[in-house]
């Protein structure tokens, strides 16, 4: 533990905090992707179908 002038103790490693931050970021990105697919789902299906029809 490192004790700064204020007297509080802080852990030397922030590995756990970093893991939490990355998992929150991944959850946010997944939420954005899922929301976009739900909103644009029908348009995506029509677009893919148009490409399939051209093949």
C-alpha distances in whole Angstrom, upper triangle without the diagonal:
4,6,10,13,14,11,10,6,6,5,6,9,12,14,15,15,18,20,20,22,24,25,26,28,30,31,32,34,35,37,38,40,41,43,44,46,47,49,50,51,55,55,53,55,58,57,56,60,61,60,61,64,65,64
4,6,10,11,9,8,6,6,6,6,10,12,15,17,16,18,21,21,22,24,26,27,28,30,32,32,34,36,37,39,40,42,43,45,47,48,49,50,52,55,55,53,56,59,57,57,60,62,60,62,65,65,64
4,7,8,6,6,5,7,9,10,13,15,18,19,18,21,23,24,24,27,28,29,30,33,34,34,36,38,39,40,42,44,45,46,48,49,50,52,53,57,57,55,58,61,59,59,63,64,63,64,67,67,67
4,5,6,7,7,8,11,12,15,16,20,21,19,21,24,24,24,27,29,29,30,33,34,34,36,38,39,40,42,44,44,46,48,49,50,52,53,57,57,55,58,60,59,59,62,64,62,64,67,67,67
4,5,8,10,12,15,15,19,20,23,24,23,25,28,27,27,30,32,32,33,36,37,37,39,41,42,42,45,47,47,48,51,52,52,54,56,59,59,58,61,63,62,62,65,66,65,67,70,70,70
4,6,9,11,15,16,19,19,23,23,21,24,27,26,26,29,31,30,31,35,35,35,37,40,40,41,43,45,45,47,49,50,51,52,54,58,58,56,59,62,60,61,64,65,64,66,69,69,69
4,7,10,13,15,18,19,22,22,21,24,26,26,26,29,31,30,32,35,35,36,38,40,40,42,44,45,46,48,50,51,52,54,55,59,59,57,60,63,61,61,65,66,65,67,70,70,70
4,7,10,13,15,16,19,19,18,21,23,22,23,26,27,27,29,31,32,32,35,37,37,38,41,42,42,44,47,47,48,50,51,55,55,54,56,59,58,58,61,63,62,63,66,67,66
4,7,9,12,13,16,16,16,18,21,20,21,24,25,25,27,30,30,31,33,35,36,37,40,41,41,43,45,46,47,49,50,54,54,53,55,58,57,57,60,61,60,62,65,65,65
4,6,9,9,13,13,12,15,17,17,18,21,22,22,24,26,27,28,30,32,33,34,36,38,38,40,42,43,44,46,47,51,51,49,52,55,53,53,56,58,57,58,61,62,61
4,5,7,10,10,11,13,15,15,17,19,20,21,23,25,26,27,29,31,32,33,35,36,38,39,41,42,44,45,46,50,50,48,50,53,52,51,55,56,55,56,60,60,59
4,7,9,11,12,13,15,16,17,19,21,22,23,25,27,28,29,31,33,34,35,37,38,40,42,43,44,46,47,50,50,48,51,54,52,51,55,56,55,56,59,59,59
4,6,8,9,10,12,13,14,16,18,19,20,22,24,25,26,28,29,31,32,34,35,37,38,40,41,42,43,47,47,45,47,50,49,48,51,53,51,52,56,56,55
4,6,5,6,9,10,11,12,14,16,17,18,20,21,23,24,26,27,29,30,32,33,35,36,38,39,40,44,44,41,44,47,45,45,48,50,48,49,53,53,52
4,5,5,6,9,10,11,12,14,15,16,18,20,21,22,24,26,27,28,30,32,33,35,36,37,38,42,42,39,42,45,43,42,46,48,46,47,50,51,50
4,5,5,6,9,10,11,12,14,15,17,19,20,21,23,25,26,27,29,30,32,33,35,36,37,40,41,39,41,44,43,42,45,47,46,46,50,50,50
4,5,5,6,9,10,11,12,14,15,17,19,20,21,23,25,26,27,29,31,32,33,35,35,39,39,38,40,43,42,41,44,46,45,46,49,50,49
4,5,5,6,9,10,11,12,14,15,17,18,20,21,23,24,26,27,29,30,32,33,34,37,37,35,38,41,39,39,42,44,42,43,47,47,46
4,5,5,6,9,10,11,12,14,15,16,18,20,21,22,24,26,27,28,30,31,32,36,36,34,36,39,38,37,40,42,40,41,45,45,45
4,5,5,6,9,10,10,12,14,15,16,18,20,21,22,24,26,27,29,30,31,34,35,33,35,38,37,37,40,42,41,42,45,46,45
4,6,5,6,9,10,11,12,14,15,17,19,20,21,23,25,26,27,29,30,33,33,32,34,37,36,35,39,40,39,40,44,44,44
4,5,5,6,9,10,11,12,14,15,16,18,20,21,23,24,26,27,28,31,31,29,32,35,33,33,36,38,36,37,41,41,41
4,5,5,6,9,10,10,12,14,15,16,18,20,21,22,24,26,26,30,30,28,30,33,32,32,35,37,36,37,40,41,40
4,5,5,6,9,10,11,12,14,15,16,18,20,21,23,24,25,29,29,27,30,33,32,32,35,37,36,37,40,41,41
4,5,5,6,9,10,11,12,14,15,17,18,20,21,22,24,27,27,25,28,31,30,29,33,34,33,35,38,38,38
4,5,5,6,9,10,11,12,14,15,16,18,20,21,21,25,25,23,26,29,27,27,30,32,31,32,35,36,36
4,6,5,6,9,10,10,12,14,15,16,18,20,20,24,25,23,25,28,27,27,30,32,31,32,35,36,36
4,5,5,6,9,10,11,12,14,15,17,18,19,23,23,22,24,27,26,26,30,31,31,32,35,36,36
4,5,5,6,9,10,11,12,14,15,16,17,21,21,19,22,25,23,23,27,28,27,29,32,32,33
4,5,5,6,8,10,11,12,14,15,16,19,20,18,20,23,22,22,25,27,26,27,30,31,31
4,5,5,6,9,10,11,12,14,15,18,19,18,20,23,23,23,25,27,27,28,31,32,33
4,6,5,6,9,10,11,12,13,17,17,16,19,21,20,21,24,25,25,27,30,30,31
4,5,5,6,9,10,10,11,15,15,13,16,19,18,18,21,22,22,23,26,27,28
4,5,5,6,9,10,10,14,15,13,15,18,18,18,21,23,23,24,26,28,28
4,5,5,6,8,10,13,14,13,15,18,18,19,21,23,23,25,27,29,29
4,5,5,6,8,11,11,10,13,15,15,16,19,20,20,22,24,25,27
4,6,5,5,9,9,8,10,13,13,13,16,18,18,19,22,23,24
4,6,5,8,10,10,11,14,15,15,17,19,20,21,23,25,26
4,6,8,9,10,12,13,14,16,18,19,20,22,23,25,27
4,6,5,6,9,10,10,12,14,15,17,18,20,21,23
4,5,5,6,9,10,11,12,14,16,16,18,20,21
4,5,5,6,9,10,11,12,14,15,16,19,20
4,5,5,6,9,10,11,13,14,15,17,19
4,5,5,6,8,10,11,12,14,16,17
4,5,5,6,9,10,10,12,14,16
4,6,5,6,9,10,10,12,14
4,5,5,6,9,10,11,13
4,5,5,6,9,10,11
4,5,5,6,9,10
4,5,5,6,9
4,5,5,7
4,5,5
4,5
4
